[in-house]
């Protein structure tokens, strides 16, 4: 069985024109966290791996759990029944992942690198990750090295402890091929800036100049959260797996403009760029004039810092409009250990009392199909907007909309 695993990895490496395999030095993070009908061949392969006694070299984390905490999503009986049928093999799949080396329920998240979760790669670590939002964060913000691997290949590489030396694992593959100059008057929304970058550079590597005016030097909690949202949006709108921010991200701090190719393409992103982007988003609701029914925040999962900020924003909006409860059903998503920590705060209770619900799952798994096609969903996530029919609004508008139930500024 290990021979078959290695043969697969070698064939993968040959397709990437890699010269050799290199050893993995950190834990994996995998993209498929749920079992739905149609992945039977993969399930059989997992059985074969388990029967041979194989496990990953390091315990791994995996994307958010299936959205079976139905009360937190306010689903109809019909939706709930369909969801349970869709994920009827989930418990079995979870046991298979555990047997192969999964860390367990607390490791189901798209933010494995947060301290509460603990899968935080070191700079220079060689990884074989797959989830796009995690890959770009590990590469850009942490300075680890991973390609955006496909599902199953990520698992096999981590079982073998080897990965093809190609792409972002090489110095050459990490060089910037775009120079993007940010010329906005105020700090741009990370979700919009990331989407603009992804649409422009696609899968290339951008060197971003001018963003440090708003972020400062180095990476603190606020900057980490900003770059986490920017990267997820860039990976969804394009296929960005690495970016450099001048004076901020580790390789840009060390190398400066020398990390750019000589023949870099250049572009400017300003307020007009972001306004045009927002205006281009189509309204995919069946009834474009409908009142919003649901709001989902946390795609990707929120940090404790972000949970506190959303708590303050929602409480301020409630006070501003003289209300005690939200008018729009709102679910906020974060990693299980992040939610466990936040649940000890007063902010948690205040949000619960206002009608907010929390989930460790992922809204995208509910809405990238026709299960909830009739729901008028709003979000501040350009990733969720990209893959579903959810309608995008900036953070400040979201807080007012969920309190009043009215679309104040419809893009």
C-alpha positions, 0 to 999 in steps of 0.5 A, spaced: 500 500 500 505 504 501 508 503 494 502 505 491 502 511 495 509 513 493 507 511 486 501 516 486 506 521 489 511 520 484 506 520 478 504 527 481 511 530 481 512 528 474 506 532 472 509 538 476 515 537 473 519 536 479 526 534 480 525 530 486 521 529 493 522 533 499 520 531 506 514 534 509 516 538 516 509 540 519 502 538 520 497 537 514 491 541 513 486 537 508 480 540 504 475 535 504 471 534 511 465 531 509 462 525 506 457 526 501 454 521 496 459 520 490 465 520 493 465 512 494 471 511 491 475 515 495 472 512 501 474 505 499 481 508 498 481 510 505 479 503 508 485 500 504 489 505 507 487 504 514 487 496 513 494 497 511 495 501 518 498 507 515 497 514 518 499 521 516 506 523 519 503 528 523 496 529 526 492 533 521 487 538 521 481 538 516 476 543 513 470 545 517 465 540 519 459 538 515 453 543 517 449 538 521 448 543 527 441 544 524 438 549 529 444 554 528 442 555 521 434 555 522 433 550 516 426 548 514 424 540 516 425 539 508 432 542 508 434 538 514 431 532 512 435 533 505 441 535 509 441 529 513 440 524 507 446 528 504 451 527 510 448 520 512 455 517 512 458 523 516 460 519 522 463 513 519 467 518 515 469 522 521 472 515 524 476 514 518 479 521 518 481 519 526 484 513 524 488 516 519 491 521 523 486 527 524 486 531 530 479 530 532 473 535 532 477 541 535 481 540 528 475 541 523 476 549 521 479 553 515 483 557 520 487 551 523 493 556 524 490 560 530 493 559 536 486 556 539 487 550 534 494 549 534 496 547 527 501 553 526 506 552 521 513 555 522 517 559 517 520 555 512 516 549 514 515 544 508 507 542 507 502 539 503 496 543 504 490 543 500 484 548 502 485 555 498 484 560 504 489 556 508 494 555 503 495 562 502 495 564 509 501 559 510 505 561 505 504 569 505 503 570 512 507 565 516 512 564 511 511 556 510 511 553 504 506 549 500 502 548 494 495 548 493 494 541 492 488 537 490 484 533 495 486 526 496 493 528 494 494 532 500 493 526 504 497 521 500 503 526 501 502 527 508 502 519 509 508 518 505 511 524 509 514 527 502 511 532 497 514 534 490 519 539 490 515 544 485 512 551 485 511 555 492 516 550 495 522 553 491 525 560 491 523 561 484 516 559 485 515 564 490 518 570 486 512 576 485 510 577 478 506 582 479 507 589 483 500 592 485 500 599 488 494 600 493 492 608 492 486 608 496 485 614 501 483 609 507 484 602 508 480 598 503 476 592 506 480 586 505 474 582 502 474 587 496 481 588 496 483 580 496 477 579 490 480 585 486 487 582 487 485 575 485 481 577 479 487 581 476 493 576 477 489 569 477 494 564 480 500 569 479 504 572 485 503 579 487 507 584 491 503 589 494 505 596 495 502 601 499 498 597 504 503 598 509 500 605 510 494 602 513 497 596 517 503 598 519 510 594 520 510 587 522 504 582 523 499 583 530 492 580 531 489 585 527 494 585 521 493 577 521 486 577 521 486 583 515 491 578 511 487 572 513 480 575 509 484 578 504 488 572 502 481 567 502 478 572 497 484 572 493 484 565 493 477 564 491 476 570 486 482 568 482 487 562 485 492 566 489 496 561 493 502 567 495 502 574 496 507 579 499 506 585 502 511 590 502 514 591 510 509 587 512 509 579 510 516 576 512 519 575 505 517 582 503 520 584 510 527 580 508 527 581 501 523 588 499 522 589 492 528 584 490 523 579 491 520 581 484 521 578 477 525 584 473 519 583 468 513 584 473 507 586 471 504 593 474 497 595 476 494 600 481 488 599 485 484 605 488 477 606 490 474 606 483 477 599 482 473 597 488 467 600 486 467 597 479 468 590 483 462 591 487 458 594 482 459 588 478 457 583 483 450 580 480 444 579 485 442 572 484 436 571 489 430 569 486 427 575 488 432 581 487 427 585 491 426 580 497 428 582 504 434 579 507 432 572 511 439 570 513 446 573 514 452 568 515 459 571 517 465 567 518 467 565 511 473 563 512 472 562 520 473 568 525 478 569 530 477 571 537 479 578 535 474 578 530 468 575 534 469 581 539 469 586 533 463 583 530 460 583 537 461 591 538 459 592 531 452 589 532 451 592 539 452 599 537 447 598 531 442 595 536 443 601 540 443 606 534 436 603 532 433 602 539 432 595 538 434 589 542 434 583 537 436 582 530 431 582 525 435 578 520 437 571 522 444 571 523 449 565 524 457 566 526 462 561 524 468 560 527 473 554 529 470 549 535 476 551 540 475 559 538 467 558 540 469 555 546 473 560 548 469 566 546 463 562 550 466 564 556 465 572 555 460 577 556 459 578 549 457 571 547 451 572 552 449 579 549 449 576 542 445 570 544 440 574 547 440 579 541 438 572 537 445 571 534 447 563 533 454 560 532 456 554 528 463 551 527 461 549 520 461 552 514 455 556 510 458 554 504 457 547 504 449 549 505 449 554 499 453 551 494 448 547 492 440 548 491 438 546 498 437 553 500 436 556 493 430 560 495 433 563 502 435 571 501 442 570 504 447 576 505 454 576 507 460 580 508 464 574 505 466 575 497 468 567 498 461 565 500 459 570 494 463 567 489 461 560 490 453 561 492 448 565 491 449 570 497 449 577 496 455 581 498 455 587 503 461 591 506 461 590 514 458 597 516 452 595 512 451 588 514 451 591 522 445 595 520 442 590 515 441 585 520 438 589 526 433 593 521 432 588 516 433 593 511 437 593 505 440 600 506 446 600 500 444 595 495 450 594 491 
